[in-house]
Amino acid sequence: MNLIADEPITETVEKPRVQTAARTCSLLIAVANAGTKGITAKRLSEVLGIPRQVVYHLIHTLLSIGMVRKATAGSYVLGLAAAPIAHSFRQQLSSRDFLLDYAIEAARVTGETAYVGGWLDGEIVVFASRRGSAAITASVVPEGKIGDGHARSTGKLLLAMSTQAEVDAYLQRHPIRSLTPNTINSRTELDQELTTIREQLVSFDREEYSVGLSCLAVPLGAVPTQFVLSISAPTERILERSEWYVATLRDIASRPTDAT
């Protein structure tokens, strides 16, 4: 179910200045997204679109410094040397200033209430939000953990970019329930919705969480990512402007934070 198994990593229009560094970072991200079973050199070559011999050279270097380690069946997982990166990221994330930049820009350009959501300790969390400037806007959801991911555009997109095991674990803690007449109310229906989202990389909540309000969300960062950018608005405006909203959010989400 993890996108890393199916979606190749594409290069940006502007090629990295140091190709080896870019490839090394892409490889580490692919290993990180592979889950506990790891990923083979062959699969890394396919996903990253680089020769297998280059993958072996990069893997050998990363093995020597402990950034990756060999798991079972010739697959690779992150090594102990990668732990400080994860630990420091969690610490630096606590300020959330860079995530707030995206919410501010999305609210400014669209006029709608905007959010940045993501995963934290297995829960779906709102990290940053900004109320829109339109005459009638959605109220701001307080920052922190939110439930009912199956009924929210943020939650559905995050679930679509997760592994089967992660989806199962989340739904065990947060069972599917009906909140409005439009809420998805079965696992079969949710799985079908997640498949569509995975293909389109955009998620909609069409009055599934609250009657009168709809939301949409796009990935924030390279897919699969732990963060999404979303807006919430009266359903009529979402229906009228959905294509423009999606294009606008994708543009904002693609920018580095110092450009927002």
C-alpha positions as CSV (number, residue, x, y, z in Angstrom):
1,M,0.0,0.0,0.0
2,N,3.0,2.3,0.5
3,L,3.4,4.5,-2.5
4,I,7.1,3.9,-2.6
5,A,6.4,0.5,-4.0
6,D,4.5,1.8,-7.0
7,E,5.4,5.4,-7.7
8,P,8.8,6.3,-9.2
9,I,10.5,9.3,-7.7
10,T,10.6,12.0,-10.4
11,E,13.3,14.7,-10.8
12,T,12.4,18.4,-10.3
13,V,12.7,20.7,-13.3
14,E,15.8,22.2,-11.9
15,K,18.4,19.4,-11.6
16,P,20.3,19.3,-8.3
17,R,23.8,20.8,-8.4
18,V,25.5,17.8,-6.9
19,Q,23.9,14.7,-8.4
20,T,25.5,12.2,-6.0
21,A,24.2,14.1,-3.0
22,A,20.7,14.3,-4.4
23,R,20.8,10.5,-5.2
24,T,22.0,9.7,-1.7
25,C,19.2,11.7,-0.1
26,S,16.6,10.1,-2.4
27,L,18.0,6.7,-1.5
28,L,17.7,7.4,2.2
29,I,14.2,8.7,1.8
30,A,13.2,5.5,-0.1
31,V,14.8,3.3,2.6
32,A,12.9,5.3,5.3
33,N,9.6,4.9,3.5
34,A,10.1,1.2,2.9
35,G,8.9,0.3,6.3
36,T,10.2,-2.4,8.7
37,K,10.8,-5.0,5.9
38,G,13.2,-2.7,4.1
39,I,13.9,-2.4,0.4
40,T,16.2,-4.3,-2.0
41,A,18.9,-2.7,-4.2
42,K,17.0,-3.9,-7.2
43,R,13.8,-2.1,-6.1
44,L,15.8,1.0,-5.2
45,S,17.2,1.1,-8.7
46,E,13.7,0.8,-10.1
47,V,12.1,3.4,-7.8
48,L,14.9,5.9,-8.1
49,G,15.5,5.4,-11.8
50,I,19.3,5.0,-11.4
51,P,21.5,2.1,-12.4
52,R,21.8,-0.7,-9.9
53,Q,25.6,-0.4,-9.8
54,V,25.2,3.2,-8.7
55,V,22.8,2.0,-6.0
56,Y,25.3,-0.5,-4.8
57,H,28.0,2.2,-4.5
58,L,25.7,4.4,-2.5
59,I,24.5,1.6,-0.3
60,H,28.1,0.5,0.4
61,T,29.0,4.0,1.5
62,L,25.9,4.4,3.7
63,L,26.6,0.9,5.2
64,S,30.1,1.9,6.1
65,I,29.0,4.9,8.1
66,G,25.9,3.2,9.7
67,M,23.2,5.2,7.9
68,V,21.7,2.0,6.6
69,R,22.0,-1.6,7.7
70,K,21.3,-4.9,6.0
71,A,18.0,-6.6,7.0
72,T,16.7,-10.0,5.9
73,A,16.4,-11.2,2.3
74,G,18.9,-8.7,0.9
75,S,16.9,-5.7,1.9
76,Y,18.1,-2.5,3.6
77,V,16.7,-0.4,6.5
78,L,17.9,2.7,8.3
79,G,20.9,2.2,10.6
80,L,21.6,3.6,14.0
81,A,23.5,6.6,12.6
82,A,20.2,7.9,11.1
83,A,18.6,8.1,14.6
84,P,20.0,11.6,15.4
85,I,18.4,13.0,12.2
86,A,15.0,11.6,13.2
87,H,15.4,12.8,16.8
88,S,16.5,16.3,15.8
89,F,13.7,16.6,13.3
90,R,11.2,15.9,15.9
91,Q,12.7,18.5,18.2
92,Q,13.0,21.1,15.5
93,L,9.4,20.4,14.4
94,S,8.2,21.6,17.8
95,S,8.6,25.2,16.6
96,R,6.5,24.5,13.5
97,D,7.3,27.9,12.1
98,F,8.1,26.5,8.7
99,L,4.8,24.6,8.5
100,L,2.9,27.7,9.6
101,D,4.3,29.6,6.5
102,Y,2.4,27.2,4.2
103,A,-0.9,27.6,6.1
104,I,-0.5,31.4,6.0
105,E,0.2,31.5,2.3
106,A,-2.6,29.1,1.4
107,A,-5.1,31.2,3.5
108,R,-3.8,34.4,1.9
109,V,-4.0,33.2,-1.7
110,T,-7.3,31.3,-1.5
111,G,-9.0,33.3,1.1
112,E,-10.0,30.1,2.8
113,T,-9.1,28.6,6.2
114,A,-5.9,26.6,5.7
115,Y,-4.1,23.8,7.6
116,V,-1.0,21.8,7.7
117,G,-1.6,18.3,9.0
118,G,0.6,15.3,9.4
119,W,1.6,12.2,11.4
120,L,2.9,12.4,14.9
121,D,3.3,9.2,17.1
122,G,0.8,7.3,14.9
123,E,-1.8,10.0,15.2
124,I,-3.1,12.6,12.7
125,V,-2.3,16.0,14.0
126,V,-2.9,19.6,12.9
127,F,0.5,21.3,13.2
128,A,-0.5,24.8,11.9
129,S,-3.5,26.7,10.8
130,R,-4.7,30.1,9.6
131,R,-8.2,31.5,9.2
132,G,-9.2,32.7,5.8
133,S,-10.1,36.2,4.8
134,A,-13.4,35.5,3.0
135,A,-16.6,37.0,4.4
136,I,-17.8,33.5,5.3
137,T,-15.0,31.0,6.3
138,A,-14.7,27.8,8.1
139,S,-13.7,28.0,11.8
140,V,-10.2,27.0,12.7
141,V,-9.7,23.5,14.1
142,P,-7.4,23.8,17.2
143,E,-3.8,22.6,16.6
144,G,-3.3,19.1,18.0
145,K,-4.5,15.6,17.5
146,I,-7.7,15.1,15.5
147,G,-9.8,12.0,15.1
148,D,-12.0,10.5,12.4
149,G,-9.3,10.6,9.7
150,H,-11.6,8.6,7.4
151,A,-14.0,11.6,7.2
152,R,-11.4,14.4,6.7
153,S,-9.5,15.3,3.5
154,T,-6.3,15.6,5.6
155,G,-6.8,12.2,7.2
156,K,-7.7,10.4,4.0
157,L,-4.7,11.7,2.1
158,L,-2.3,10.7,5.0
159,L,-3.8,7.3,5.1
160,A,-3.5,6.9,1.4
161,M,0.2,7.6,1.6
162,S,0.7,5.1,4.5
163,T,1.3,1.3,4.6
164,Q,-1.4,-1.2,5.1
165,A,-0.2,-1.9,8.6
166,E,-0.3,1.8,9.5
167,V,-3.9,2.2,8.1
168,D,-5.0,-0.9,10.0
169,A,-3.4,0.3,13.3
170,Y,-5.0,3.8,12.9
171,L,-8.5,2.4,12.2
172,Q,-8.2,0.1,15.1
173,R,-7.7,3.1,17.4
174,H,-10.2,5.3,15.4
175,P,-13.0,3.0,14.1
176,I,-15.0,4.2,11.1
177,R,-18.2,5.9,12.1
178,S,-20.9,8.0,10.4
179,L,-20.7,11.7,11.2
180,T,-23.0,13.0,8.4
181,P,-25.1,11.3,5.7
182,N,-22.0,11.6,3.4
183,T,-19.5,10.0,5.7
184,I,-17.7,6.8,4.4
185,N,-19.1,4.1,6.7
186,S,-17.3,0.9,5.7
187,R,-13.7,-0.3,5.3
188,T,-14.4,-1.5,1.7
189,E,-15.6,2.0,0.7
190,L,-12.7,3.6,2.5
191,D,-10.2,1.3,0.7
192,Q,-11.7,2.2,-2.6
193,E,-11.5,5.9,-1.8
194,L,-7.8,5.6,-0.7
195,T,-7.0,3.9,-4.0
196,T,-8.4,6.8,-5.9
197,I,-6.6,9.3,-3.7
198,R,-3.3,7.4,-4.2
199,E,-3.7,7.7,-8.0
200,Q,-4.7,11.4,-8.0
201,L,-2.7,12.7,-5.0
202,V,-5.6,14.9,-3.9
203,S,-8.2,14.2,-1.3
204,F,-11.7,15.7,-0.8
205,D,-14.0,15.7,2.1
206,R,-17.4,16.4,0.6
207,E,-19.5,17.2,3.8
208,E,-18.2,14.0,5.3
209,Y,-17.2,15.5,8.6
210,S,-19.5,18.5,8.8
211,V,-22.6,19.4,6.8
212,G,-22.2,22.6,4.8
213,L,-18.4,22.4,4.8
214,S,-16.0,20.7,2.4
215,C,-12.2,20.3,2.4
216,L,-9.5,19.3,0.0
217,A,-5.8,18.4,0.7
218,V,-2.6,17.9,-1.3
219,P,0.7,16.4,-0.3
220,L,3.3,18.8,1.2
221,G,6.7,17.5,0.1
222,A,7.9,14.7,-2.0
223,V,5.4,11.8,-2.1
224,P,5.0,9.8,0.0
225,T,5.2,12.5,2.7
226,Q,4.2,12.8,6.3
227,F,2.5,16.2,5.8
228,V,-0.4,17.6,3.8
229,L,-1.7,21.1,3.0
230,S,-5.5,21.6,3.1
231,I,-8.2,24.2,3.0
232,S,-11.8,24.1,4.4
233,A,-14.6,26.2,2.9
234,P,-18.3,26.3,2.3
235,T,-19.2,23.4,0.0
236,E,-20.6,25.7,-2.7
237,R,-17.2,27.4,-3.1
238,I,-15.3,24.1,-3.1
239,L,-17.5,22.9,-5.9
240,E,-17.1,26.1,-7.9
241,R,-13.4,26.5,-7.5
242,S,-12.0,23.0,-6.8
243,E,-9.7,22.9,-9.8
244,W,-8.2,26.3,-9.0
245,Y,-7.9,25.4,-5.3
246,V,-6.1,22.2,-6.1
247,A,-3.7,23.9,-8.6
248,T,-3.0,26.7,-6.1
249,L,-2.3,24.4,-3.2
250,R,0.0,22.2,-5.2
251,D,1.9,25.3,-6.3
252,I,2.3,26.5,-2.7
253,A,3.1,23.0,-1.4
254,S,5.9,22.7,-4.0
255,R,7.7,25.9,-2.8
256,P,10.6,26.0,-0.3
257,T,9.5,27.7,2.9
258,D,11.6,30.8,2.3
259,A,9.5,31.4,-0.8
260,T,6.1,31.5,0.8
